[in-house]
Amino acid sequence: MKSSTYKRKTRKPLRFAGLCTLTVALALGCSVARTSVTEKPFPVGDYQYTSYDGKGDKVVEGRISITSSEVRRIGSAEQTQLKGDWELKKVGPQEHIGMQEGKGDLIGSLDKGELYLNLNPNISDANVILQGKIEGQRFHGTWSFNGYAGAVSKGTFEARKQ
């Protein structure tokens, strides 16, 4: 009789210790999952975008979002392919600015700090192209509206990460 009483007494502390360990492990697992932040690969994110004409007057303002960044090997060189979308509003009186008003998708590349974005990837003769450099949390450079004959109009742009 003593042995069964002894076993019962030793099982309760073991069960209690096991239950406490399980509770602590679950609590730590949940708190770690809530506090961990997944960093997006650079330059993925939303950017506040403004373009200017050759005189320095504003043409459009809005948002450019780079939603994916993937390193690809093209020949012997590695290049980062970019994809995303944009939503821009015309704020200036300029004409012949191309399709950089409204909403659309974009594709592009990033190579050695040089950024290239095509705001109209599904069009072959009326593309708005952004080319520039990345510096910290912004990229800036030139935009051009290109047709078959070449640049129809051009200017500068700046995009700051939000």
C-alpha positions in Angstrom: 0.0 0.0 0.0 2.8 2.4 0.7 4.3 1.9 -2.7 1.0 2.9 -4.5 0.7 6.0 -2.3 4.3 6.8 -3.0 3.8 6.6 -6.8 0.7 8.7 -6.7 2.5 11.5 -4.7 5.5 11.5 -7.1 3.3 11.6 -10.2 1.5 14.8 -9.2 4.6 17.0 -9.0 5.8 15.5 -12.3 2.5 16.2 -14.0 2.5 19.7 -12.6 6.1 20.4 -13.8 5.3 19.1 -17.2 2.2 21.2 -17.5 4.1 24.3 -16.4 6.9 23.6 -18.9 4.3 23.2 -21.7 2.5 26.4 -20.7 5.8 28.4 -20.6 6.9 27.0 -24.0 3.5 27.9 -25.6 3.6 31.4 -24.1 7.1 32.0 -25.4 6.3 30.6 -28.8 3.3 32.9 -29.2 5.1 36.0 -27.9 8.1 35.4 -30.3 5.7 35.0 -33.3 3.9 38.2 -32.5 7.1 40.3 -32.0 9.1 39.1 -35.0 9.0 41.5 -38.0 9.8 40.2 -41.5 12.0 42.6 -43.3 11.1 43.2 -47.0 14.0 42.9 -49.4 15.3 46.2 -50.6 13.9 48.2 -52.5 10.5 46.6 -51.9 8.0 49.2 -50.5 5.8 52.2 -51.2 7.4 55.4 -52.5 5.9 58.9 -52.7 6.6 59.9 -56.4 6.8 63.3 -58.0 7.9 64.1 -61.6 8.9 67.4 -63.1 9.2 68.7 -66.7 12.3 70.3 -68.2 11.5 73.6 -66.6 11.2 72.1 -63.1 7.4 72.3 -62.9 5.5 69.4 -61.4 3.9 67.0 -63.9 2.4 64.1 -61.7 2.4 63.1 -58.1 1.4 59.8 -56.4 2.6 56.4 -55.3 4.9 53.9 -56.8 5.0 50.5 -55.1 7.7 48.0 -55.7 6.1 44.7 -54.6 8.8 42.2 -55.5 12.5 42.0 -55.9 14.2 38.9 -57.3 17.8 38.3 -58.3 18.1 36.7 -61.7 21.1 35.5 -63.7 21.2 37.0 -67.2 24.1 35.6 -69.0 27.1 35.8 -66.7 25.7 38.7 -64.7 23.2 38.8 -61.9 20.5 41.4 -62.0 17.6 42.2 -59.7 14.2 42.2 -61.4 11.5 44.4 -59.9 7.7 44.3 -60.2 5.1 46.5 -58.8 2.3 49.0 -59.5 1.6 52.7 -59.5 -1.1 55.3 -59.0 -0.4 58.8 -60.2 -2.3 62.0 -60.6 -1.5 64.7 -63.1 -0.9 68.0 -61.3 0.6 70.2 -64.1 -0.7 71.6 -67.4 1.9 69.7 -69.6 0.7 67.7 -72.6 2.4 64.6 -74.1 3.4 63.1 -70.8 2.5 59.6 -71.8 0.6 57.1 -69.7 1.8 58.2 -66.3 -1.7 59.2 -65.1 -4.1 56.8 -63.4 -3.1 53.3 -62.4 -0.9 50.6 -63.8 1.7 47.9 -63.3 5.5 48.3 -63.6 8.5 46.1 -64.3 12.1 47.0 -64.1 15.6 46.2 -62.9 18.2 47.2 -60.4 21.8 46.8 -61.3 24.7 48.3 -59.3 22.5 51.0 -57.8 21.0 52.0 -61.1 17.3 51.7 -61.3 15.2 51.2 -64.5 11.4 51.1 -64.4 8.9 50.8 -67.2 5.5 52.1 -66.1 3.8 50.7 -69.2 5.2 47.2 -69.7 2.4 45.9 -71.8 2.7 48.6 -74.4 5.4 48.7 -77.1 5.2 52.2 -78.5 4.2 54.6 -75.7 6.3 53.8 -72.6 7.1 55.9 -69.7 10.6 54.9 -68.5 12.2 55.9 -65.2 16.0 55.7 -64.9 17.9 56.8 -61.9 20.0 56.1 -58.8 19.1 54.9 -55.4 20.4 56.9 -52.5 19.3 55.8 -49.0 15.5 55.8 -48.8 14.9 57.5 -52.2 15.6 57.1 -55.8 15.7 59.9 -58.4 16.7 60.5 -62.0 15.0 61.1 -65.3 11.7 60.0 -66.9 11.0 59.9 -70.5 7.8 59.3 -72.6 9.0 57.2 -75.6 7.4 56.3 -78.8 8.7 54.5 -81.9 10.6 57.6 -82.9 12.3 58.1 -79.5 11.6 60.4 -76.6 8.5 62.5 -77.0 8.9 64.4 -73.7 11.1 64.0 -70.6 11.9 65.4 -67.2 13.1 64.5 -63.8 11.6 62.6 -60.9 12.0 61.8 -57.2 10.6 59.0 -55.2 10.9 58.8 -51.4 10.2 55.6 -49.4 7.2 56.0 -47.1 
